Structure formats: structure tokens, C-alpha cells
Amino acid sequence: MFKDSGGFEALVTGKTTEMQNIDVNERITGLERLNPTPRPTTSPYLEGQWNLDWFGIGNPGSLAARFLFQIFPSALANLSKVDVVIKDSYAKIIVNLKLLNSVESKIVLTSSLSVEGPLRLKEEYVEAVVESPKVIEESLPEQLKGAFGQAVNTAQQLPVPIKDAISSGFRIPLSGSFQRMLMISYLDDEILIMRDTAGIPEVLTRLDPSPSSIPEPSTEYES
């Protein structure tokens, strides 16, 4: 659906054209008309591991990309992918970053999901964890290898409590700082489409095995 629009890289760098955006949205609305799941918020299909393929300006992936490219030009940094794990009324959004094609890091956002109706969810962000960067030494530019070696030696001399704190990443509490309403407009065993209050779609494709053998729950939603 998204290859003709330049794919994920073109999306996060803002290089998709108006015509490509219209074409993708036309395909999304066509798929939404065929939604096979009348109560997606309580469907077992909702839980699992997903890859975020298309998103709007208010999505966490978009916000992370915008922040990244304000600091580094796109030639030096890229947002390689965004994965989402939905389980037990919580979502983990895993934003994978790469700098200079040799330093990898992740930002993990945790949010709670509350069922507001057969189609509606409220997402409230709980915390963000910025994981410690992982350096791929063989991919590191020659001019940076000396500085990297010095940084490693310095890190090895730090007290153990500080080294442990750095290795576990930085936690940022987000409770009460950001929430949004979402409507699930399409859900099957492979594709999830949601829209925010502005109507901007987010499209996710499943990464883990399909739960198609699990029967739909019979519980009715009560307002």
C-alpha cells in the first residue's frame, strides 16, 4: 500500500508528495469500508506486535522523527522503524533510531488504553524510556573511532551505580501530560487502522503470528 509513496523513510522525512498522500488515503478509506470486525476494541485481534507503516503529525513516531531531525540532518540520522506492542490494556511504542549509521538507540513509550466504546479508545501516556545507545564499531567512521575509544575508557572508570543507571536508560514520567482519543476504523488478523480526533489515519501491520484461531469474545460493551 505504501511502496508507491516512498515507504516509511519518505514518510518520516516529509518527502511524500500531496498526490502520494491522497493516493494512500484513498486506499485506506477503501479498506475501511470493508472492516470485518464490528467491535475492534474488545477483539483478540487487537493484541499483539505491530509495525507502524503510516502515521500523521500527532503520532509519537512523528513527534520523535521531528525532534530527531531538528537536532540532526536526515543524512546523519534516521528513524528506521516504529513497533507497537498491545497487551493487557497497555501499549508500548518502540521508536528505533540510528545516528551516523553506526549508533543505535530506542525510545520506548508506554501508554494505557481504555475502552470508550466498540470503536473508541483513550490512550494516556505513562512514561518514556530512552535506552542507552549501542555503537556498531565496525560501522563507525574512522575520524570518530579515537573519540569513541576515549569515551569507553572514561565510562569504564565511572562508579558502578552510575554505570548501572546509564546502562538502564533514562526514564521520563509522562502521567497526566498527554492523552488522545482514537477510533479503530479497520481491524483484521493482519491490519489495524486507527484515526485520531482530527481524522488522521495510522496504519499498522502485524508482526507476530495471527490469532485467527481465537474466537471473538461474546461480551457486549456497556456504556
N, C-alpha and C positions, 0 to 999 in steps of 0.2 A: 504493500500500500504506500510505503514511504520512499522507496528507492528512487522513483521519478522526481521526488522533491529534494534530492540530495542527501537523504538519510539523516541520521542523528547528528552527525558533525555539522552539517549545514544548518540544522535547526538551532543548536546551542550557540553557534557563532553568528546567527542572524542573517545567514546568506540565502535563505529561501525567498523566492520572489512572490509577489502577490498572486500571480497565476498559479504557482505551485501550492500556495496556501489554500486557495479556492478549490483547487482540484482535490486536495486531501480532505477538506471539509465536506465536499460533495460526496466523496466515498464514505466518510464517516456517517453522514446523515442517512445514506442509503442502507448502511449496515444497521443503524439504529432502528429503522422501520421493521427489521426482521428479528428484533430481540426475542429470544426464545424463553427468557426467564422472567416471569411476571413479578416475582418478589426477590430481587437480587440481593438485598441487604441481609436476608436470612438464608441465602443459598449456600450450600457447602462449596460451590464453585468459587466463591469469593476468596476463601482462604488459600494460601499457597505462596509460591515465589513467582514474582512477575518482573518483567523488564519494561521500563518506561520508554516507549517509542516516539510519542508525540505529546507535547505539553504546551501550555500557554504561559503568559507572563507572570501569573501568580503562583505557579507551581514551585516547590522547593528546589527542583532541579534547575529551573530557570533562574531563580534567585542566586543559587550557588554559582551558576555559569556567569551571571552578570558581575558578581563580586570578584570572581577569579579573573575575568578579562579586564576589570578596572585596574587590577594590580599588575597583571602580566599581559603582554600582547599575545594574540592567539597563536603566533609562531612559536612561542616559548611554553605555552600551557594549553592543556585541553581537558575537557570533561569527557572521559571516554565512555561512560555509561551510567545509568541510574537504575538500580534494582530496588524492588519493593517487596517486603515480606509481610503478609497479612495473616495474623494468627491470634485467636482468643481476644478479639476486640481491640487489638493493638496493631499498628503498622510501623515497620522500620524502613526508612528510606535511606538507601546506601548510595551515596554520591561518590563515584570513583574519579579521582583527579590524577593528572600526570604533568610534571614540570620538566622541561628540557629533555623530554623523552627518556628520563633516567631516574626521576624521583616520583614515587607513587605514594598517594595518601588517600584517605577516605574520610568523609564526613557522614556520620550516622545520625539521622534524625528519628526520634521515637515520638509517635503520636497515639492518642487514644481515639477509638472510633465508637461513636454512639449511634444506635439505630433510631432515626427520627420518623421512619415510615417505610413502606415497602420499597421505595426507590431512594430515600434520602438518608444521608449520613452526616453527622457532625464530626469534624476532625479537629482535635485540640492537641497542640504540640506540647510535649512533656520535657524533652531535653535534647541537646545536641552533643555529640562526642566527636572531637577532631582527633583522629588517630595519628600516632607518630609516623612521620614519613619513612618510607622504605626506599633505600637507594639501590639501584641496579648498577653496580660498579662497572660492569663491562660496557654499559651504555653511557657512562659519564664522560662528558667532553674532557679532553686532555688538560685543558687550561684550568679545570676545576678539581682535578684529582689530588693535587697537592693540598689545596684548602680542605678537601674532604678528609684527607688523612689526618690533618691537624685537628679537625673537629672531632674525629673519632677518638684521638688520643686524649683530648680535653674531656670528652664525655666519660671516658673510662676512669678518669680521676675524680669524678663527682661522687659525693656521698651516696650510699646505697638508697636511702629514702628518696633522694632527688631523682636518681636514675629510675627507680620504680615508678615514680609519678610521671616522668616523661614517657616511659615505655607504655603506660596505660592510657595515654592520651589526655586531652583536656575536656572536662565535662562542663557544659553550659546549661543551667536550668532555664527552661522556657515556659513553665506552667503559668497560664494566665496571660501570656504575651501574644499568642497568635492562635486563632481558630478560623475555620471556614466551613461552609455548608457545601455538600457535594450531592449530586444526583447521579445515580447509576443508570445510564441510558441503554447499555447493552452488556450482557454477560453470558458467556457460554464456557465450555471447558478449555478454550484457548485464548479468548479475547475479552478484555474488560475495558469499557469506555465509561468515563465519568465526565460530568460537566460541573463547573463552579457556578456561583450566582450570576456571573457575567455571561454564562453560556459557553465559555471556552472549553473545548474538549481536551481530555487526556486519554491517551490510548496505551494500554499495557498488553503485553503478550506473555503467556505463561511459560515459565522456565522449568518447573517441576512436572512430574507425571500428572496426567489428567485424573481428577477424582470422579470420572464419569460413572464408575461403578457404585458410587454412594448415592442412595435415594434422596430426593428432595425432602426436607422436613415438612411436616403437616401443620406445624404451629402457625396460627394466624396472628397477624400483627394487631395489637390493640392500642388504640390512641389514648 
